[in-house]
Each structure stands twice: as structure tokens, then as C-alpha cells.
Amino acid sequence: MGIKLEPILTRKKINLSQIKGTIIAIDAPNIIMSLLSFSLKNPIQNRTKGISNNSLILDRTQRPISHLYGLLYRIKFLYKNKIFPIFCFDGRVSPLKRLITKNQLNDFRITEKRYINALNNDNTTLARKIALSREYLWPNIMKESKELLHAIGIPVIESPAAAEAQCAHLVKKGIADISNSQDYDSVLFGCPKLLQNLSKSHRRKIHGRWVYKRVDPLLTDLQENLKRLELNQFQLIDLAILLKTDYFDGITSIGPKTGLKLIQRYHTLESLISHENNSYDFSKLTSRLIQEIRKLFLLPDVLDSFTDLYWNPPNTHNIFHLLCEEHHLNRERVERNTRILVDNFYKCLKFFQYEMKQTKTIQKTLDMML
């Protein structure tokens, strides 16, 4: 969902040349969802009804394909601009984010068997129903995305918890230079630099309408914003708790600008609640809940040690198998784009090796590739 901090954070327009030669940690679920949202069919229907399962572009196996083409094009675009990506995926879901827990992996495995049986019996109607079900659709999109990224040779990190937290940690450790996500959660996890709108098209679809607007890459510098807002990281998290997040529904009648003024005045949530208890309904915001959310952002569960973080040349055989044999995508189109992908990879690698002065961390990673 993401926290609504846009009204109070300052973002700088940048061009792609300014991030040439960087390693970017990508919030995979967030970016993959945006790739699905960008390529939709039934434009008239989407204007009035928004995004739905019926608007997804499916292959003959009744599964979505936009994320696969989208990832192939996105990696090709990144390599062309001399950028090495690292994709981070979500791990377990916080109890605060999903109060009623289920064994999602087991649900997916059972549903996957039903889907395969439906295909084997030529029951495309049932296969479509299963492929678009809640238990199968998103888990399968994540599974296929990881398979394609591995085939392309991209490092994939399975975060113990939130992907945004892992991205932020990679940047703080100097393994990556920037985090890429359309949401602002990364800054709450302390990410020094957040990049948004990283796209070849320079346009974005307006939600629920078949209309596009021009967008430019935007960079958020956390420390610059904290200094300008006269807040510290602890207070920024307290401000986020007042707003609607994945972990709390927020306080009614408090938006970003009002929340900022309140935190600037009272400094902590405890003090704010004490002084403004008659003005707002804080009944659901208990002291224990405040501490739990603060801990999630200040002390997130992340991977801290990496032994296999490197980029491999794209494996064309595996790419063709997934895209052309499993999903029956146009082989000529896939081959053409894969050739460009491989060429862009080696040009990107050459740029990092010979035209940049790398930090020790990055150079060690590059040495592993060879």
C-alpha cells in the first residue's frame, strides 16, 4: 500500500546519466505490480472499473504474461544505462500486516496441482479460474519472476521480512547505491536514497483510466529531508504511524501536513496523544502497538551476509524455456530482445570494469562475476 509522504518530502528530478554506473536495490513486488498495471487490455472497461483480473493479458495457459515481458525489457533497459540491479523479495508477513495468518505456500502448492490437472484435461475454463484465484495468481507471478531473473543472471535476495527493509539495508551497507520503489516505505526503514519512476517509457498510467502522464526519475535524499523537516528518523516513523500504513489504519482527520505539524510540536507520539487526546480518536493506537511498529522500522529483520551476490550472463536457453515453451510467447520477439539483453549486459560489465573507479564492495562483487 505504501505510506503517503509525498506532500511533505522533497524529491529531485534526475536524468539517467546521473545514475550511470550504480547498483540499485529493487523492491521486486512493488516494481512487478507496476509492470502488471502498466500493460492492461480492455481500455474502455478499465476507465470505469479500474484494474481487475479480467484486464490482465493472459497467454494460452490462462496465466498473466505482462510481468515476464516487463522484467525482460526492464533489465535490458537497466543494462543499457549501465546499471546493475539487485531484486529483493518479501519474506514472511508481519502479524501486524496480516492479522489472520494462513499457510500461503501450502495453499499455492495445492492450487498449482489443481491448475496443472485442469490444463492436462484441456479444461481451460477451470484453468483460467484457478490461474486468476487469490491463492495462485500473485504467488505464481512471484515464482515466475524469480525464475526469469535467475535465468537472466540477476541476483535475487529472499528477505526474511519486508523487501523494502532489505533494499534499505543494502544501501546503508554500501552494497547498493540507491533503492528503487514507487512507495516511500524504504525511507521509514532508513534508506539514504530512494529512486522512483525508473522507466524507459517516462510515462505512467493514471489508476482506473486509460490515460498516461509524463514522469521523470525522482530521487529522495533522506538526510536532506529530515534536516529540512526538522525531524529525526524516530520522529519520521512516529509521523508515519499517524498516517495510513500497512501496519496501522492511521488516525482519522490527520494527513501528512497536519501530522508533521503535530510531531514537530510534540516530538513524540506519547506526548502528542497526551496533549491532543480530546481532538482526535487515539483509542486504537495503544502504547504496545506504537512500540511494535517502531521496532519494525528501526530494527527490521534483514539478511546481513551475502556470499553469492553477483551477476551472470543471461542464460538464453533458460529464458527461452520459460517464456517460449512454458508461456508460448512469440519466439522471434523473445530472441530479438534476448540478443539485445546479452549485448547490453557485456557493455554494462565492461563499463563497470574499465571505465569506473569502483568501491571495494562493488569491485569484490565484480571480481566474483569473473
C-alpha positions in Angstrom: 0.0 0.0 0.0 2.8 2.4 0.9 2.8 5.4 3.2 1.5 8.8 1.9 4.6 11.0 2.5 4.6 12.7 -1.0 3.1 16.0 0.2 6.0 16.7 2.7 9.0 15.1 1.1 11.2 16.9 -1.4 12.3 14.9 -4.5 14.8 15.9 -7.1 14.3 15.3 -10.8 17.3 13.5 -12.3 18.3 12.1 -15.7 19.6 8.6 -16.3 23.2 9.8 -16.8 23.3 10.8 -13.1 22.8 7.2 -12.0 25.0 5.7 -14.6 27.4 3.2 -13.0 25.3 2.5 -9.9 24.0 -0.7 -8.3 20.3 -0.4 -7.5 18.4 -2.5 -4.9 14.9 -3.0 -6.3 11.7 -3.6 -4.3 10.6 -6.5 -6.5 6.9 -6.9 -5.6 6.4 -3.2 -5.9 8.0 -2.9 -9.3 6.4 -6.1 -10.6 3.0 -4.9 -9.6 3.7 -1.7 -11.5 4.7 -3.7 -14.6 1.4 -5.6 -14.4 -0.6 -2.3 -14.0 1.1 -0.6 -17.0 0.2 -3.3 -19.6 -3.5 -3.8 -19.4 -6.1 -4.8 -22.0 -9.7 -3.6 -22.3 -9.0 0.1 -22.0 -12.7 1.1 -22.1 -13.5 -1.3 -19.2 -10.5 -0.1 -17.2 -11.6 3.6 -17.4 -14.7 2.8 -15.4 -13.8 -0.3 -13.4 -10.1 0.1 -12.7 -7.7 -2.9 -12.6 -9.1 -6.3 -12.3 -8.2 -9.9 -13.1 -10.3 -9.6 -16.3 -8.0 -6.8 -17.5 -4.8 -8.9 -17.3 -3.1 -10.0 -20.5 -3.1 -13.8 -20.5 -1.3 -16.5 -22.5 -2.9 -19.7 -23.8 -2.3 -21.3 -20.4 -4.5 -18.6 -18.9 -1.7 -17.1 -16.9 -0.6 -13.4 -17.0 2.5 -12.5 -19.1 2.9 -8.8 -18.6 5.4 -9.2 -15.7 7.6 -11.5 -17.8 7.9 -9.2 -20.8 8.1 -6.3 -18.4 11.1 -7.7 -16.5 12.9 -8.7 -19.7 12.5 -5.1 -21.0 13.3 -3.5 -17.7 16.6 -5.4 -17.2 17.6 -4.7 -20.8 16.9 -1.0 -20.1 19.0 -1.0 -16.9 22.0 -2.7 -18.5 21.8 -0.2 -21.4 22.1 2.6 -18.9 25.0 0.9 -17.1 23.0 0.0 -14.0 23.3 -3.3 -12.2 20.1 -4.3 -10.3 19.6 -6.5 -7.2 16.0 -7.7 -6.8 14.7 -8.1 -3.2 11.5 -10.1 -2.5 9.3 -10.2 0.6 9.7 -13.0 3.1 7.2 -13.7 5.9 4.4 -11.3 6.5 4.3 -9.3 9.8 1.4 -10.3 12.1 0.6 -6.5 12.1 0.2 -6.5 8.3 -1.9 -9.7 8.1 -3.7 -10.4 11.4 -5.3 -13.6 10.1 -2.4 -15.8 9.0 -2.6 -18.7 6.6 -0.2 -21.2 5.2 0.1 -19.4 1.9 2.9 -21.7 0.5 0.8 -24.8 1.1 -2.3 -23.1 -0.4 -0.2 -22.3 -3.5 1.1 -25.8 -3.9 -2.3 -27.4 -3.7 -3.8 -24.8 -6.1 -0.9 -25.3 -8.5 -1.6 -29.1 -8.7 -5.3 -28.3 -9.5 -4.2 -25.9 -12.2 -1.9 -28.4 -13.8 -4.6 -31.1 -13.8 -7.1 -28.7 -15.4 -4.6 -28.0 -18.2 -3.9 -31.7 -18.7 -7.6 -32.3 -19.1 -8.0 -29.4 -21.6 -10.3 -27.6 -19.2 -9.3 -24.1 -20.0 -12.3 -22.6 -18.2 -11.3 -24.1 -14.9 -7.6 -23.4 -15.6 -8.4 -19.7 -16.0 -10.4 -19.6 -12.8 -7.6 -21.2 -10.9 -4.9 -19.1 -12.5 -6.6 -15.9 -11.5 -7.5 -17.0 -8.0 -6.1 -15.3 -4.9 -4.3 -18.5 -3.9 -2.5 -18.9 -7.2 -2.2 -15.6 -9.1 0.2 -13.5 -7.1 2.4 -16.4 -5.6 2.8 -17.7 -9.2 3.7 -14.3 -10.5 6.4 -14.0 -7.8 7.7 -17.6 -8.5 7.9 -17.0 -12.3 9.6 -13.6 -11.8 12.3 -15.2 -9.7 12.8 -17.9 -12.3 13.2 -15.3 -15.1 15.5 -13.2 -13.0 17.7 -16.2 -12.3 17.7 -17.1 -16.0 18.7 -13.5 -16.9 21.5 -13.7 -14.3 20.2 -11.1 -11.8 21.0 -11.6 -8.1 17.8 -12.3 -6.1 17.5 -11.8 -2.3 14.8 -13.5 -0.4 14.3 -11.1 2.5 13.4 -12.5 5.9 10.6 -10.0 6.1 9.9 -6.8 4.0 11.6 -6.3 0.7 11.8 -2.5 1.3 13.7 -3.1 4.6 16.2 -5.3 2.7 16.7 -2.7 0.0 17.3 0.0 2.6 19.8 -2.2 4.4 21.8 -2.9 1.2 22.1 0.9 0.6 23.0 1.6 4.2 25.8 -1.1 3.9 27.1 0.4 0.7 26.4 -2.8 -1.3 23.8 -0.8 -3.4 23.8 2.9 -4.1 20.1 3.5 -4.3 16.8 1.8 -3.5 14.1 1.6 -6.2 10.4 1.5 -5.3 7.3 3.5 -6.0 6.4 3.5 -2.3 8.0 5.5 0.5 8.3 2.7 3.0 12.1 2.4 2.2 12.7 5.8 3.8 11.0 4.7 7.0 13.5 1.8 7.1 16.3 4.4 6.9 17.2 4.1 3.2 19.5 7.0 2.4 18.4 7.4 -1.2 15.2 6.3 -2.8 14.6 6.4 -6.6 11.2 6.4 -8.1 9.9 6.4 -11.7 12.8 4.5 -13.1 11.3 3.6 -16.5 12.2 3.7 -20.2 8.8 5.0 -21.2 8.8 8.2 -19.0 5.1 7.8 -18.6 2.7 6.2 -16.1 -0.9 5.1 -16.4 -3.4 7.0 -14.2 -5.1 4.5 -12.0 -8.5 3.4 -13.3 -8.2 5.3 -16.6 -6.6 4.7 -20.0 -4.7 7.9 -19.7 -0.9 8.4 -19.2 1.1 11.3 -17.7 4.7 12.0 -18.2 7.0 11.2 -15.3 10.7 11.8 -14.6 13.0 9.8 -12.4 12.8 11.3 -8.9 15.4 10.9 -6.1 14.6 11.3 -2.4 17.5 12.1 -0.1 16.5 11.0 3.4 19.0 13.1 5.4 18.3 16.3 3.4 14.6 15.8 4.0 15.0 15.1 7.7 17.1 18.3 8.1 14.5 20.4 6.2 11.6 19.0 8.2 13.5 19.3 11.4 12.8 15.7 12.3 14.9 12.7 13.2 14.3 9.1 11.9 12.5 8.2 15.1 10.1 11.1 14.6 9.5 10.3 10.9 8.3 6.9 11.9 6.0 8.4 14.5 4.6 10.6 11.8 4.1 7.6 9.6 2.1 5.8 12.4 -0.3 8.7 12.4 -1.0 8.1 8.7 -2.4 5.0 7.0 0.3 2.3 6.6 0.5 -1.4 6.1 0.6 -1.9 9.9 -2.0 0.6 11.1 -5.0 2.3 9.6 -3.9 5.8 10.8 -5.8 8.5 12.8 -8.9 10.0 11.2 -8.5 13.6 10.2 -4.7 13.6 10.3 -3.0 13.9 7.0 0.7 14.3 6.2 0.9 18.1 6.7 -1.2 18.1 9.9 0.7 15.1 11.2 4.0 16.9 10.5 3.0 19.9 12.5 1.9 17.8 15.4 5.1 15.8 15.5 7.2 19.0 15.2 5.2 20.5 18.1 5.2 17.5 20.5 8.2 15.5 19.2 6.8 12.0 20.2 3.6 10.2 19.8 3.2 9.7 23.5 3.4 13.4 24.1 1.1 14.2 21.2 -1.6 11.8 22.4 -1.4 13.2 25.9 -1.9 16.8 24.7 -4.4 16.1 21.8 -6.5 13.3 23.2 -9.6 15.4 23.1 -9.1 16.5 19.4 -8.5 13.1 17.8 -9.5 9.5 18.4 -6.3 7.6 19.5 -8.2 4.7 21.1 -6.8 2.1 18.7 -3.2 3.4 19.0 -2.0 1.7 22.1 1.4 2.1 23.6 2.3 -1.5 22.8 1.3 -1.1 19.1 3.4 2.1 18.8 6.4 0.2 20.2 5.9 -2.8 17.8 5.6 -0.6 14.7 8.7 1.5 15.7 10.7 -1.8 16.2 9.6 -3.0 12.7 11.1 0.1 11.1 14.1 0.8 13.3 15.2 -2.8 13.8 13.9 -4.7 10.7 14.7 -8.3 10.1 17.1 -8.4 7.1 19.9 -10.5 5.7 23.3 -9.1 6.6 25.7 -11.5 5.0 26.0 -12.4 1.3 28.3 -15.0 -0.4 26.7 -15.2 -3.9 25.7 -11.7 -4.8 26.9 -11.4 -8.4 25.6 -11.0 -11.9 25.9 -13.8 -14.5 25.5 -13.5 -18.3 21.9 -14.2 -19.4 21.2 -17.9 -19.9 19.3 -17.8 -23.2 18.3 -21.5 -23.0 16.5 -21.0 -19.7 14.9 -17.7 -20.9 13.5 -19.4 -24.0 12.3 -22.3 -22.0 10.3 -20.2 -19.5 9.0 -17.6 -22.0 8.5 -19.6 -25.2 7.9 -23.2 -24.0 6.1 -22.6 -20.7 4.2 -19.5 -21.7 4.2 -19.8 -25.6 5.3 -16.2 -26.1 6.5 -15.1 -29.6 9.9 -16.8 -30.0 11.1 -14.3 -32.6 10.3 -11.4 -30.3 11.9 -13.1 -27.3 15.0 -14.0 -29.3 15.4 -10.4 -30.6 15.1 -8.9 -27.1 17.3 -11.5 -25.5 20.1 -10.8 -28.0 20.0 -7.1 -27.1 19.9 -8.0 -23.4 23.1 -10.1 -23.7 24.8 -7.3 -25.6 23.8 -4.7 -23.1 25.0 -6.9 -20.2 28.5 -7.2 -21.6 28.6 -3.4 -22.3 27.5 -2.7 -18.8 30.0 -5.1 -17.3 32.8 -3.5 -19.4 31.8 -0.1 -18.2 32.0 -1.2 -14.5 35.3 -2.9 -15.0 37.2 -0.4 -17.1 35.5 3.0 -17.0 34.7 3.4 -13.3 36.6 3.5 -10.1 34.7 1.1 -8.0 34.5 1.0 -4.3 35.9 -2.1 -2.6 32.5 -3.6 -2.0 31.5 -3.3 -5.7 34.8 -4.4 -7.0 34.7 -7.5 -4.9 31.3 -8.3 -6.3 32.5 -7.7 -9.9 35.6 -9.9 -9.3 33.2 -12.8 -8.3 31.5 -12.4 -11.6 34.7 -13.3 -13.4 
